Amino acid sequence: MRLAAAIVFAGVLTAAAPGLAQQAVETDVAAFQRLRAEGVAAANADDLETAAARLAEADGRIPNHPGLMLMRARVAAGSGQPAEALALAQRYADTGLSMNLGGDPALAGLSDQPGFAALEATVEANRAPVGADRLTPLAAIPGGGLVESVAWDEARGRWLVATIRDRTIVALDDAGAVSPFLAPEAEIGGVLGLAMDAPAGVLWAATAPLPPAVHGRAADAPPLASALLKIDASSGRVLARYPAPGADQMLGDVTLAPDGTVYVAGGDLFQLKPGSEALEVLLPAGQMRSPQGMAVTPDGAALIAADYSSGLWRVERASGVAARLEAPANASLIGIDGLISDGRFVYALQNGTAPQRVLRLTLDAGWRRIEAVEVLAANLPAIDEPTTGMIHDGDLVFVSRSQWSEFDGAGAPRSPTPEPALISRLRLN
């Protein structure tokens, strides 16, 4: 059996575009994709020496990518380098991630090697529940609406909850009762990010025709487009619609700056300045592959933005200049979806790893480097594809079970009776 049969990568492998390597400036994300693709191709051809070299180069561009670390360990094992394979697998485990070690053909074969018992112990420790004493349910939302975001409407004392499959926003009171909020509109797709501008009485929401939102729609139904919506927080009526500039843009997470500028993540990072009539590009697609949650720095000068495939970035609001944040050597910040700040820390909701986790990140005084990463919650039944959240009364309120795992890649429900979506409260003090 060729080694490639044992190399499993959890994610989409995207080949580099023709001529990408010849560009004068190649971003870390583009280089990572190219080098990883070259490494996998070499492994498929049983050229393990080239595979190891290319994957090591990719690791240097974006460190501690979970799938890449395991690929490197498997290639080392297949090359007859057990010590190197164990060191790479241990590095993976030292980031706090877990894996099915016994079910991995390449790594399980190292069980007679010195250091394997220590690796097993680390992996087992990473499966332990964290944060059960501080995580409590706030509300369970039955049905299969696929909940993405939550916002607090202080003026009316209610939660506003965005759903993708149901293509709407609902209101939730303290007793857990759900009532309609968003005025029906035929062109609204799945609703994703929310940001409340309480002084203006406005709720900002991103909508996009994601697969769960369009699955099962009639062929002659009105087309759904991606847009940023300005919604009256009292009535739920759409006041204005700001379309995504490109037909293929899918707007997602939304955040609000103190000066009223709205930021929206799509393929690009967009901004809508007060008084503007259209979305403008702050950071073009390329440096980040899949921008997600954003948080404004305490001084208001920049955004801290999560890229699902490469970690956290600082993006200057005035210029759009972006730089990836350095992080501790044992930190893996791939697969972060939601990003929330209370002005002291940044809280990250990580759903692209095993386990899925809630992290607290401590940044340096200038918010240009991550100095510490702490796991606040992991390996808990209530955490299943966590997405976005907010700070409320000093605690983190977030969508802890979004229902994304209840839908397949085409947007079809996997079960007629899915587990209810869950909004939870995590005590931070």
C-alpha positions as CSV (number, residue, x, y, z in Angstrom):
1,M,0.0,0.0,0.0
2,R,1.3,3.4,-0.9
3,L,1.8,5.8,2.0
4,A,-0.6,8.3,0.5
5,A,-3.5,5.9,1.4
6,A,-2.7,6.6,5.1
7,I,-2.3,10.3,4.8
8,V,-5.6,11.9,5.6
9,F,-6.1,15.6,5.7
10,A,-9.2,17.0,7.3
11,G,-10.1,19.9,5.0
12,V,-10.2,20.9,1.4
13,L,-6.9,20.7,-0.4
14,T,-6.7,23.5,-2.9
15,A,-4.1,23.5,-5.6
16,A,-2.2,26.6,-6.3
17,A,-3.3,28.7,-9.3
18,P,-1.2,28.4,-12.4
19,G,1.8,30.7,-12.2
20,L,1.3,31.5,-8.6
21,A,4.9,30.5,-7.7
22,Q,6.2,32.9,-10.3
23,Q,4.5,35.9,-8.8
24,A,6.9,38.5,-7.4
25,V,5.1,38.5,-4.0
26,E,3.5,35.3,-2.7
27,T,1.5,35.6,0.5
28,D,2.1,33.1,3.3
29,V,-1.4,31.7,2.7
30,A,-0.8,31.2,-1.0
31,A,2.6,29.7,-0.4
32,F,1.2,27.4,2.2
33,Q,-1.5,26.1,-0.2
34,R,1.1,25.6,-3.0
35,L,3.7,23.9,-0.8
36,R,1.1,21.6,0.9
37,A,-0.3,20.6,-2.5
38,E,3.2,19.9,-3.8
39,G,3.9,17.8,-0.6
40,V,0.8,15.8,-1.0
41,A,1.5,15.2,-4.7
42,A,5.0,14.0,-3.9
43,A,3.6,11.6,-1.2
44,N,1.1,10.3,-3.7
45,A,4.1,9.5,-6.0
46,D,6.0,7.9,-3.1
47,D,8.6,10.6,-3.2
48,L,8.7,10.9,0.6
49,E,11.9,13.0,0.7
50,T,10.3,15.7,-1.5
51,A,7.1,15.4,0.4
52,A,8.8,16.0,3.8
53,A,10.7,19.0,2.4
54,R,7.7,20.7,0.9
55,L,5.5,20.1,4.0
56,A,8.3,21.5,6.2
57,E,8.4,24.6,4.1
58,A,4.6,25.0,4.4
59,D,4.9,24.6,8.1
60,G,7.3,27.4,8.2
61,R,4.8,29.7,6.4
62,I,1.9,28.9,8.7
63,P,3.1,27.2,11.8
64,N,1.0,24.6,13.8
65,H,-1.6,23.9,11.2
66,P,-3.2,20.7,12.7
67,G,-3.6,18.8,9.5
68,L,-0.2,19.6,8.3
69,M,1.5,18.6,11.5
70,L,-0.1,15.2,11.3
71,M,0.8,14.8,7.6
72,R,4.4,15.6,8.4
73,A,4.4,13.0,11.2
74,R,2.9,10.4,8.9
75,V,5.4,11.1,6.2
76,A,8.3,10.8,8.7
77,A,6.9,7.4,9.9
78,G,6.6,6.2,6.4
79,S,10.2,7.3,5.7
80,G,11.5,5.1,8.5
81,Q,12.1,8.1,10.9
82,P,10.2,7.1,14.0
83,A,11.9,9.6,16.3
84,E,11.0,12.5,13.9
85,A,7.5,11.2,13.5
86,L,7.0,11.0,17.3
87,A,8.4,14.5,17.8
88,L,6.0,15.9,15.2
89,A,3.0,14.1,16.7
90,Q,4.1,15.3,20.2
91,R,4.2,18.9,18.9
92,Y,0.7,18.5,17.6
93,A,-0.5,17.1,21.0
94,D,1.4,19.9,22.9
95,T,-1.0,22.4,21.2
96,G,-3.9,20.8,23.2
97,L,-5.4,19.0,20.3
98,S,-6.5,15.4,20.3
99,M,-6.6,12.6,17.7
100,N,-7.5,8.9,17.3
101,L,-3.9,7.8,17.8
102,G,-4.7,4.1,17.8
103,G,-6.8,4.4,14.6
104,D,-4.0,6.2,12.7
105,P,-2.2,3.4,10.8
106,A,1.0,5.4,10.3
107,L,1.3,6.6,13.9
108,A,-0.1,3.5,15.7
109,G,2.8,1.6,14.2
110,L,5.2,3.6,16.4
111,S,3.8,2.1,19.6
112,D,7.0,0.2,20.4
113,Q,9.1,3.4,20.2
114,P,10.4,5.4,23.2
115,G,8.2,8.4,23.7
116,F,5.0,6.8,22.4
117,A,3.6,6.4,26.0
118,A,4.2,10.1,26.7
119,L,2.4,11.0,23.4
120,E,-0.6,8.8,24.4
121,A,-0.8,10.4,27.8
122,T,-0.8,13.9,26.3
123,V,-3.5,13.0,23.8
124,E,-5.6,11.4,26.5
125,A,-5.2,14.5,28.7
126,N,-6.4,16.7,25.8
127,R,-9.7,14.8,25.8
128,A,-10.5,15.8,29.4
129,P,-13.5,18.2,29.8
130,V,-12.6,21.8,30.6
131,G,-14.9,24.5,31.8
132,A,-17.9,22.4,32.8
133,D,-18.2,24.3,36.1
134,R,-18.4,27.7,34.3
135,L,-20.6,26.9,31.3
136,T,-24.4,27.1,31.7
137,P,-27.2,27.0,29.1
138,L,-29.0,30.2,28.3
139,A,-31.5,29.0,25.8
140,A,-32.2,26.0,23.6
141,I,-33.8,26.7,20.3
142,P,-35.6,23.6,18.8
143,G,-36.0,22.8,15.2
144,G,-33.4,22.9,12.5
145,G,-33.0,26.7,11.9
146,L,-29.2,26.5,12.1
147,V,-28.3,29.3,14.5
148,E,-25.3,31.4,13.7
149,S,-25.2,34.6,15.8
150,V,-26.7,36.3,18.9
151,A,-27.0,39.9,19.9
152,W,-28.4,41.7,22.9
153,D,-31.2,44.3,22.5
154,E,-30.8,46.3,25.7
155,A,-33.6,48.7,25.0
156,R,-36.2,45.9,24.8
157,G,-34.5,43.3,27.1
158,R,-34.3,40.5,24.6
159,W,-31.8,38.4,22.6
160,L,-31.8,38.5,18.8
161,V,-30.8,35.3,17.1
162,A,-29.8,34.8,13.5
163,T,-30.6,31.6,11.6
164,I,-29.2,30.4,8.3
165,R,-31.6,27.7,7.2
166,D,-34.7,29.6,8.3
167,R,-33.3,32.8,6.8
168,T,-34.5,35.0,9.5
169,I,-33.8,36.6,12.9
170,V,-35.9,35.8,15.9
171,A,-36.3,37.4,19.3
172,L,-35.7,35.4,22.5
173,D,-36.9,36.5,25.9
174,D,-35.4,35.5,29.3
175,A,-37.9,32.6,29.6
176,G,-36.6,31.2,26.4
177,A,-39.8,32.0,24.4
178,V,-39.1,32.6,20.7
179,S,-41.0,35.2,18.6
180,P,-40.6,36.6,15.1
181,F,-38.4,39.7,14.7
182,L,-37.1,40.2,11.1
183,A,-39.8,41.5,8.7
184,P,-40.2,38.8,6.0
185,E,-38.4,39.6,2.7
186,A,-38.2,37.2,-0.2
187,E,-34.6,38.1,-1.1
188,I,-33.1,37.5,2.3
189,G,-30.7,34.5,2.4
190,G,-29.3,32.8,5.5
191,V,-28.6,35.3,8.2
192,L,-25.1,35.2,9.7
193,G,-23.3,37.9,11.6
194,L,-25.1,40.4,13.8
195,A,-23.9,43.7,15.4
196,M,-26.1,45.9,17.5
197,D,-25.7,49.7,17.4
198,A,-27.8,50.5,20.4
199,P,-27.5,54.3,20.4
200,A,-28.7,54.4,16.7
201,G,-31.4,51.8,17.3
202,V,-30.0,49.7,14.5
203,L,-29.1,46.0,14.1
204,W,-26.6,45.2,11.4
205,A,-26.9,41.8,9.8
206,A,-25.1,39.9,7.0
207,T,-27.1,37.6,4.8
208,A,-25.9,35.1,2.2
209,P,-27.3,32.2,0.0
210,L,-25.3,29.5,1.8
211,P,-26.3,25.9,1.0
212,P,-28.6,25.3,4.0
213,A,-30.5,28.5,3.1
214,V,-31.2,27.5,-0.5
215,H,-31.5,23.7,-0.2
216,G,-35.0,22.6,-1.3
217,R,-36.0,26.0,-2.7
218,A,-38.1,25.9,-5.8
219,A,-36.3,26.5,-9.1
220,D,-38.4,29.5,-9.9
221,A,-38.0,31.1,-6.4
222,P,-36.5,34.6,-6.3
223,P,-32.7,34.5,-6.3
224,L,-30.9,35.2,-3.0
225,A,-28.0,37.6,-2.9
226,S,-25.4,38.4,-0.2
227,A,-25.8,41.8,1.5
228,L,-25.3,43.8,4.7
229,L,-28.7,44.7,6.1
230,K,-29.5,47.8,8.2
231,I,-32.5,46.8,10.4
232,D,-34.6,48.9,12.7
233,A,-34.0,47.3,16.1
234,S,-37.6,48.1,17.3
235,S,-39.7,46.8,14.4
236,G,-37.4,44.4,12.6
237,R,-37.9,46.3,9.3
238,V,-35.0,46.4,6.8
239,L,-34.0,50.1,6.4
240,A,-31.3,49.7,3.9
241,R,-29.4,46.9,2.0
242,Y,-25.8,47.1,1.0
243,P,-25.0,44.3,-1.6
244,A,-21.8,42.5,-1.7
245,P,-19.7,44.0,-4.5
246,G,-19.1,40.6,-6.2
247,A,-21.7,38.0,-7.2
248,D,-19.5,35.3,-5.6
249,Q,-18.9,37.2,-2.3
250,M,-20.5,35.6,0.7
251,L,-20.7,38.0,3.6
252,G,-20.5,36.5,7.1
253,D,-19.2,37.9,10.4
254,V,-20.0,41.6,11.3
255,T,-18.5,43.9,13.9
256,L,-19.1,47.5,14.7
257,A,-16.3,50.1,15.5
258,P,-16.9,52.9,18.1
259,D,-17.1,55.5,15.3
260,G,-20.0,53.6,13.7
261,T,-18.0,52.0,10.9
262,V,-19.3,48.5,10.2
263,Y,-16.9,45.7,9.2
264,V,-18.0,42.6,7.3
265,A,-16.0,39.5,6.5
266,G,-16.4,38.0,3.0
267,G,-13.6,36.9,0.6
268,D,-12.4,40.4,1.2
269,L,-12.7,42.4,4.4
270,F,-15.3,45.1,3.8
271,Q,-16.2,48.4,5.6
272,L,-19.2,50.6,5.6
273,K,-18.3,54.0,6.9
274,P,-21.0,56.3,8.4
275,G,-22.8,58.0,5.6
276,S,-21.4,55.7,2.9
277,E,-23.8,54.3,0.3
278,A,-21.8,51.1,-0.5
279,L,-19.4,48.6,1.0
280,E,-15.7,49.4,0.4
281,V,-12.8,46.9,0.5
282,L,-10.5,47.4,3.4
283,L,-8.4,44.3,2.8
284,P,-8.6,42.4,-0.6
285,A,-8.8,38.6,-0.6
286,G,-5.4,36.9,-0.7
287,Q,-3.5,37.6,2.5
288,M,-6.4,35.8,4.3
289,R,-8.1,32.9,2.7
290,S,-11.3,32.8,4.9
291,P,-11.7,35.8,7.2
292,Q,-14.2,35.2,10.1
293,G,-14.7,37.0,13.4
294,M,-13.3,40.4,14.1
295,A,-12.7,42.6,17.2
296,V,-11.6,46.2,17.4
297,T,-8.5,47.0,19.3
298,P,-8.9,49.0,22.5
299,D,-7.4,52.1,20.9
300,G,-9.7,51.8,17.9
301,A,-6.8,51.8,15.5
302,A,-7.1,48.2,14.1
303,L,-9.1,45.1,13.8
304,I,-8.0,41.7,15.2
305,A,-9.4,39.3,12.6
306,A,-9.5,35.5,12.5
307,D,-8.6,33.8,9.3
308,Y,-9.9,30.2,9.4
309,S,-6.9,28.8,7.6
310,S,-4.0,30.9,9.0
311,G,-4.7,32.2,12.5
312,L,-5.1,35.8,13.8
313,W,-4.3,39.0,12.0
314,R,-4.0,42.7,12.8
315,V,-5.5,44.9,10.2
316,E,-5.0,48.6,10.4
317,R,-8.3,50.5,10.0
318,A,-6.8,53.5,8.3
319,S,-4.6,51.8,5.7
320,G,-5.8,48.1,5.5
321,V,-2.3,47.0,6.1
322,A,-2.4,43.5,7.6
323,A,0.1,41.4,9.6
324,R,-0.3,38.0,11.1
325,L,0.0,38.0,14.9
326,E,2.9,36.0,16.4
327,A,1.7,33.4,18.9
328,P,3.3,31.1,21.5
329,A,5.2,28.1,20.0
330,N,2.6,25.7,21.4
331,A,-0.5,27.5,20.1
332,S,-2.6,26.3,17.2
333,L,-5.1,29.1,16.2
334,I,-6.4,27.5,12.9
335,G,-10.1,27.0,12.7
336,I,-11.2,30.0,14.7
337,D,-14.7,31.2,13.8
338,G,-16.0,33.8,16.4
339,L,-13.7,36.5,17.9
340,I,-14.9,38.6,20.8
341,S,-13.1,41.2,22.9
342,D,-13.8,42.8,26.3
343,G,-11.0,45.3,25.8
344,R,-8.6,43.3,28.0
345,F,-8.6,39.9,26.3
346,V,-9.7,38.3,23.0
347,Y,-12.0,35.3,23.2
348,A,-11.9,32.8,20.3
349,L,-14.4,30.2,19.3
350,Q,-12.5,27.4,17.6
351,N,-14.6,24.8,15.7
352,G,-12.1,23.6,13.1
353,T,-10.1,21.4,15.5
354,A,-10.4,18.5,17.8
355,P,-11.4,19.3,20.4
356,Q,-13.6,22.4,19.6
357,R,-12.7,25.0,22.2
358,V,-13.2,28.4,23.7
359,L,-9.9,30.2,24.1
360,R,-8.8,33.3,26.0
361,L,-5.9,35.1,24.3
362,T,-3.7,37.6,26.1
363,L,-2.1,40.2,23.8
364,D,0.9,42.5,24.4
365,A,0.4,46.1,25.3
366,G,0.3,47.2,21.6
367,W,-2.0,44.3,20.5
368,R,0.5,43.1,18.0
369,R,1.5,39.8,19.5
370,I,-0.3,37.0,21.3
371,E,1.5,36.3,24.6
372,A,-0.7,33.6,26.1
373,V,-3.4,31.2,25.1
374,E,-5.7,29.6,27.7
375,V,-8.4,27.0,27.1
376,L,-11.6,28.0,29.0
377,A,-13.9,25.3,27.6
378,A,-13.4,22.1,25.6
379,N,-14.7,18.6,25.3
380,L,-18.2,19.5,26.6
381,P,-21.5,18.2,25.1
382,A,-22.8,21.7,24.8
383,I,-19.9,22.8,22.5
384,D,-20.7,21.6,19.0
385,E,-19.7,23.9,16.1
386,P,-19.6,27.1,18.2
387,T,-19.8,30.2,16.0
388,T,-20.1,33.7,17.4
389,G,-20.8,35.5,20.6
390,M,-20.6,38.7,22.7
391,I,-19.7,39.9,26.2
392,H,-22.8,40.4,28.3
393,D,-22.7,41.3,32.0
394,G,-19.1,40.3,32.1
395,D,-19.7,36.9,30.7
396,L,-19.3,35.4,27.3
397,V,-22.6,34.6,25.7
398,F,-22.2,32.5,22.5
399,V,-23.8,30.1,20.2
400,S,-22.3,26.9,21.6
401,R,-24.2,24.4,19.5
402,S,-25.0,26.0,16.1
403,Q,-26.4,22.9,14.3
404,W,-23.8,23.1,11.5
405,S,-23.0,19.5,12.1
406,E,-26.7,18.6,11.3
407,F,-26.3,19.6,7.6
408,D,-24.3,18.0,4.8
409,G,-22.1,19.9,2.3
410,A,-25.1,20.4,0.0
411,G,-27.1,22.0,2.8
412,A,-29.5,19.0,3.3
413,P,-30.5,18.1,6.9
414,R,-28.9,14.9,8.2
415,S,-31.7,14.2,10.6
416,P,-35.4,15.1,10.7
417,T,-35.1,15.7,14.5
418,P,-31.8,17.5,15.1
419,E,-30.5,18.4,18.5
420,P,-31.7,21.9,19.4
421,A,-29.4,24.8,18.9
422,L,-27.9,26.1,22.1
423,I,-26.9,29.5,23.4
424,S,-24.7,29.3,26.4
425,R,-23.1,31.6,29.0
426,L,-19.5,31.1,30.0
427,R,-18.4,32.7,33.3
428,L,-15.2,34.6,32.7
429,N,-14.2,35.8,36.2
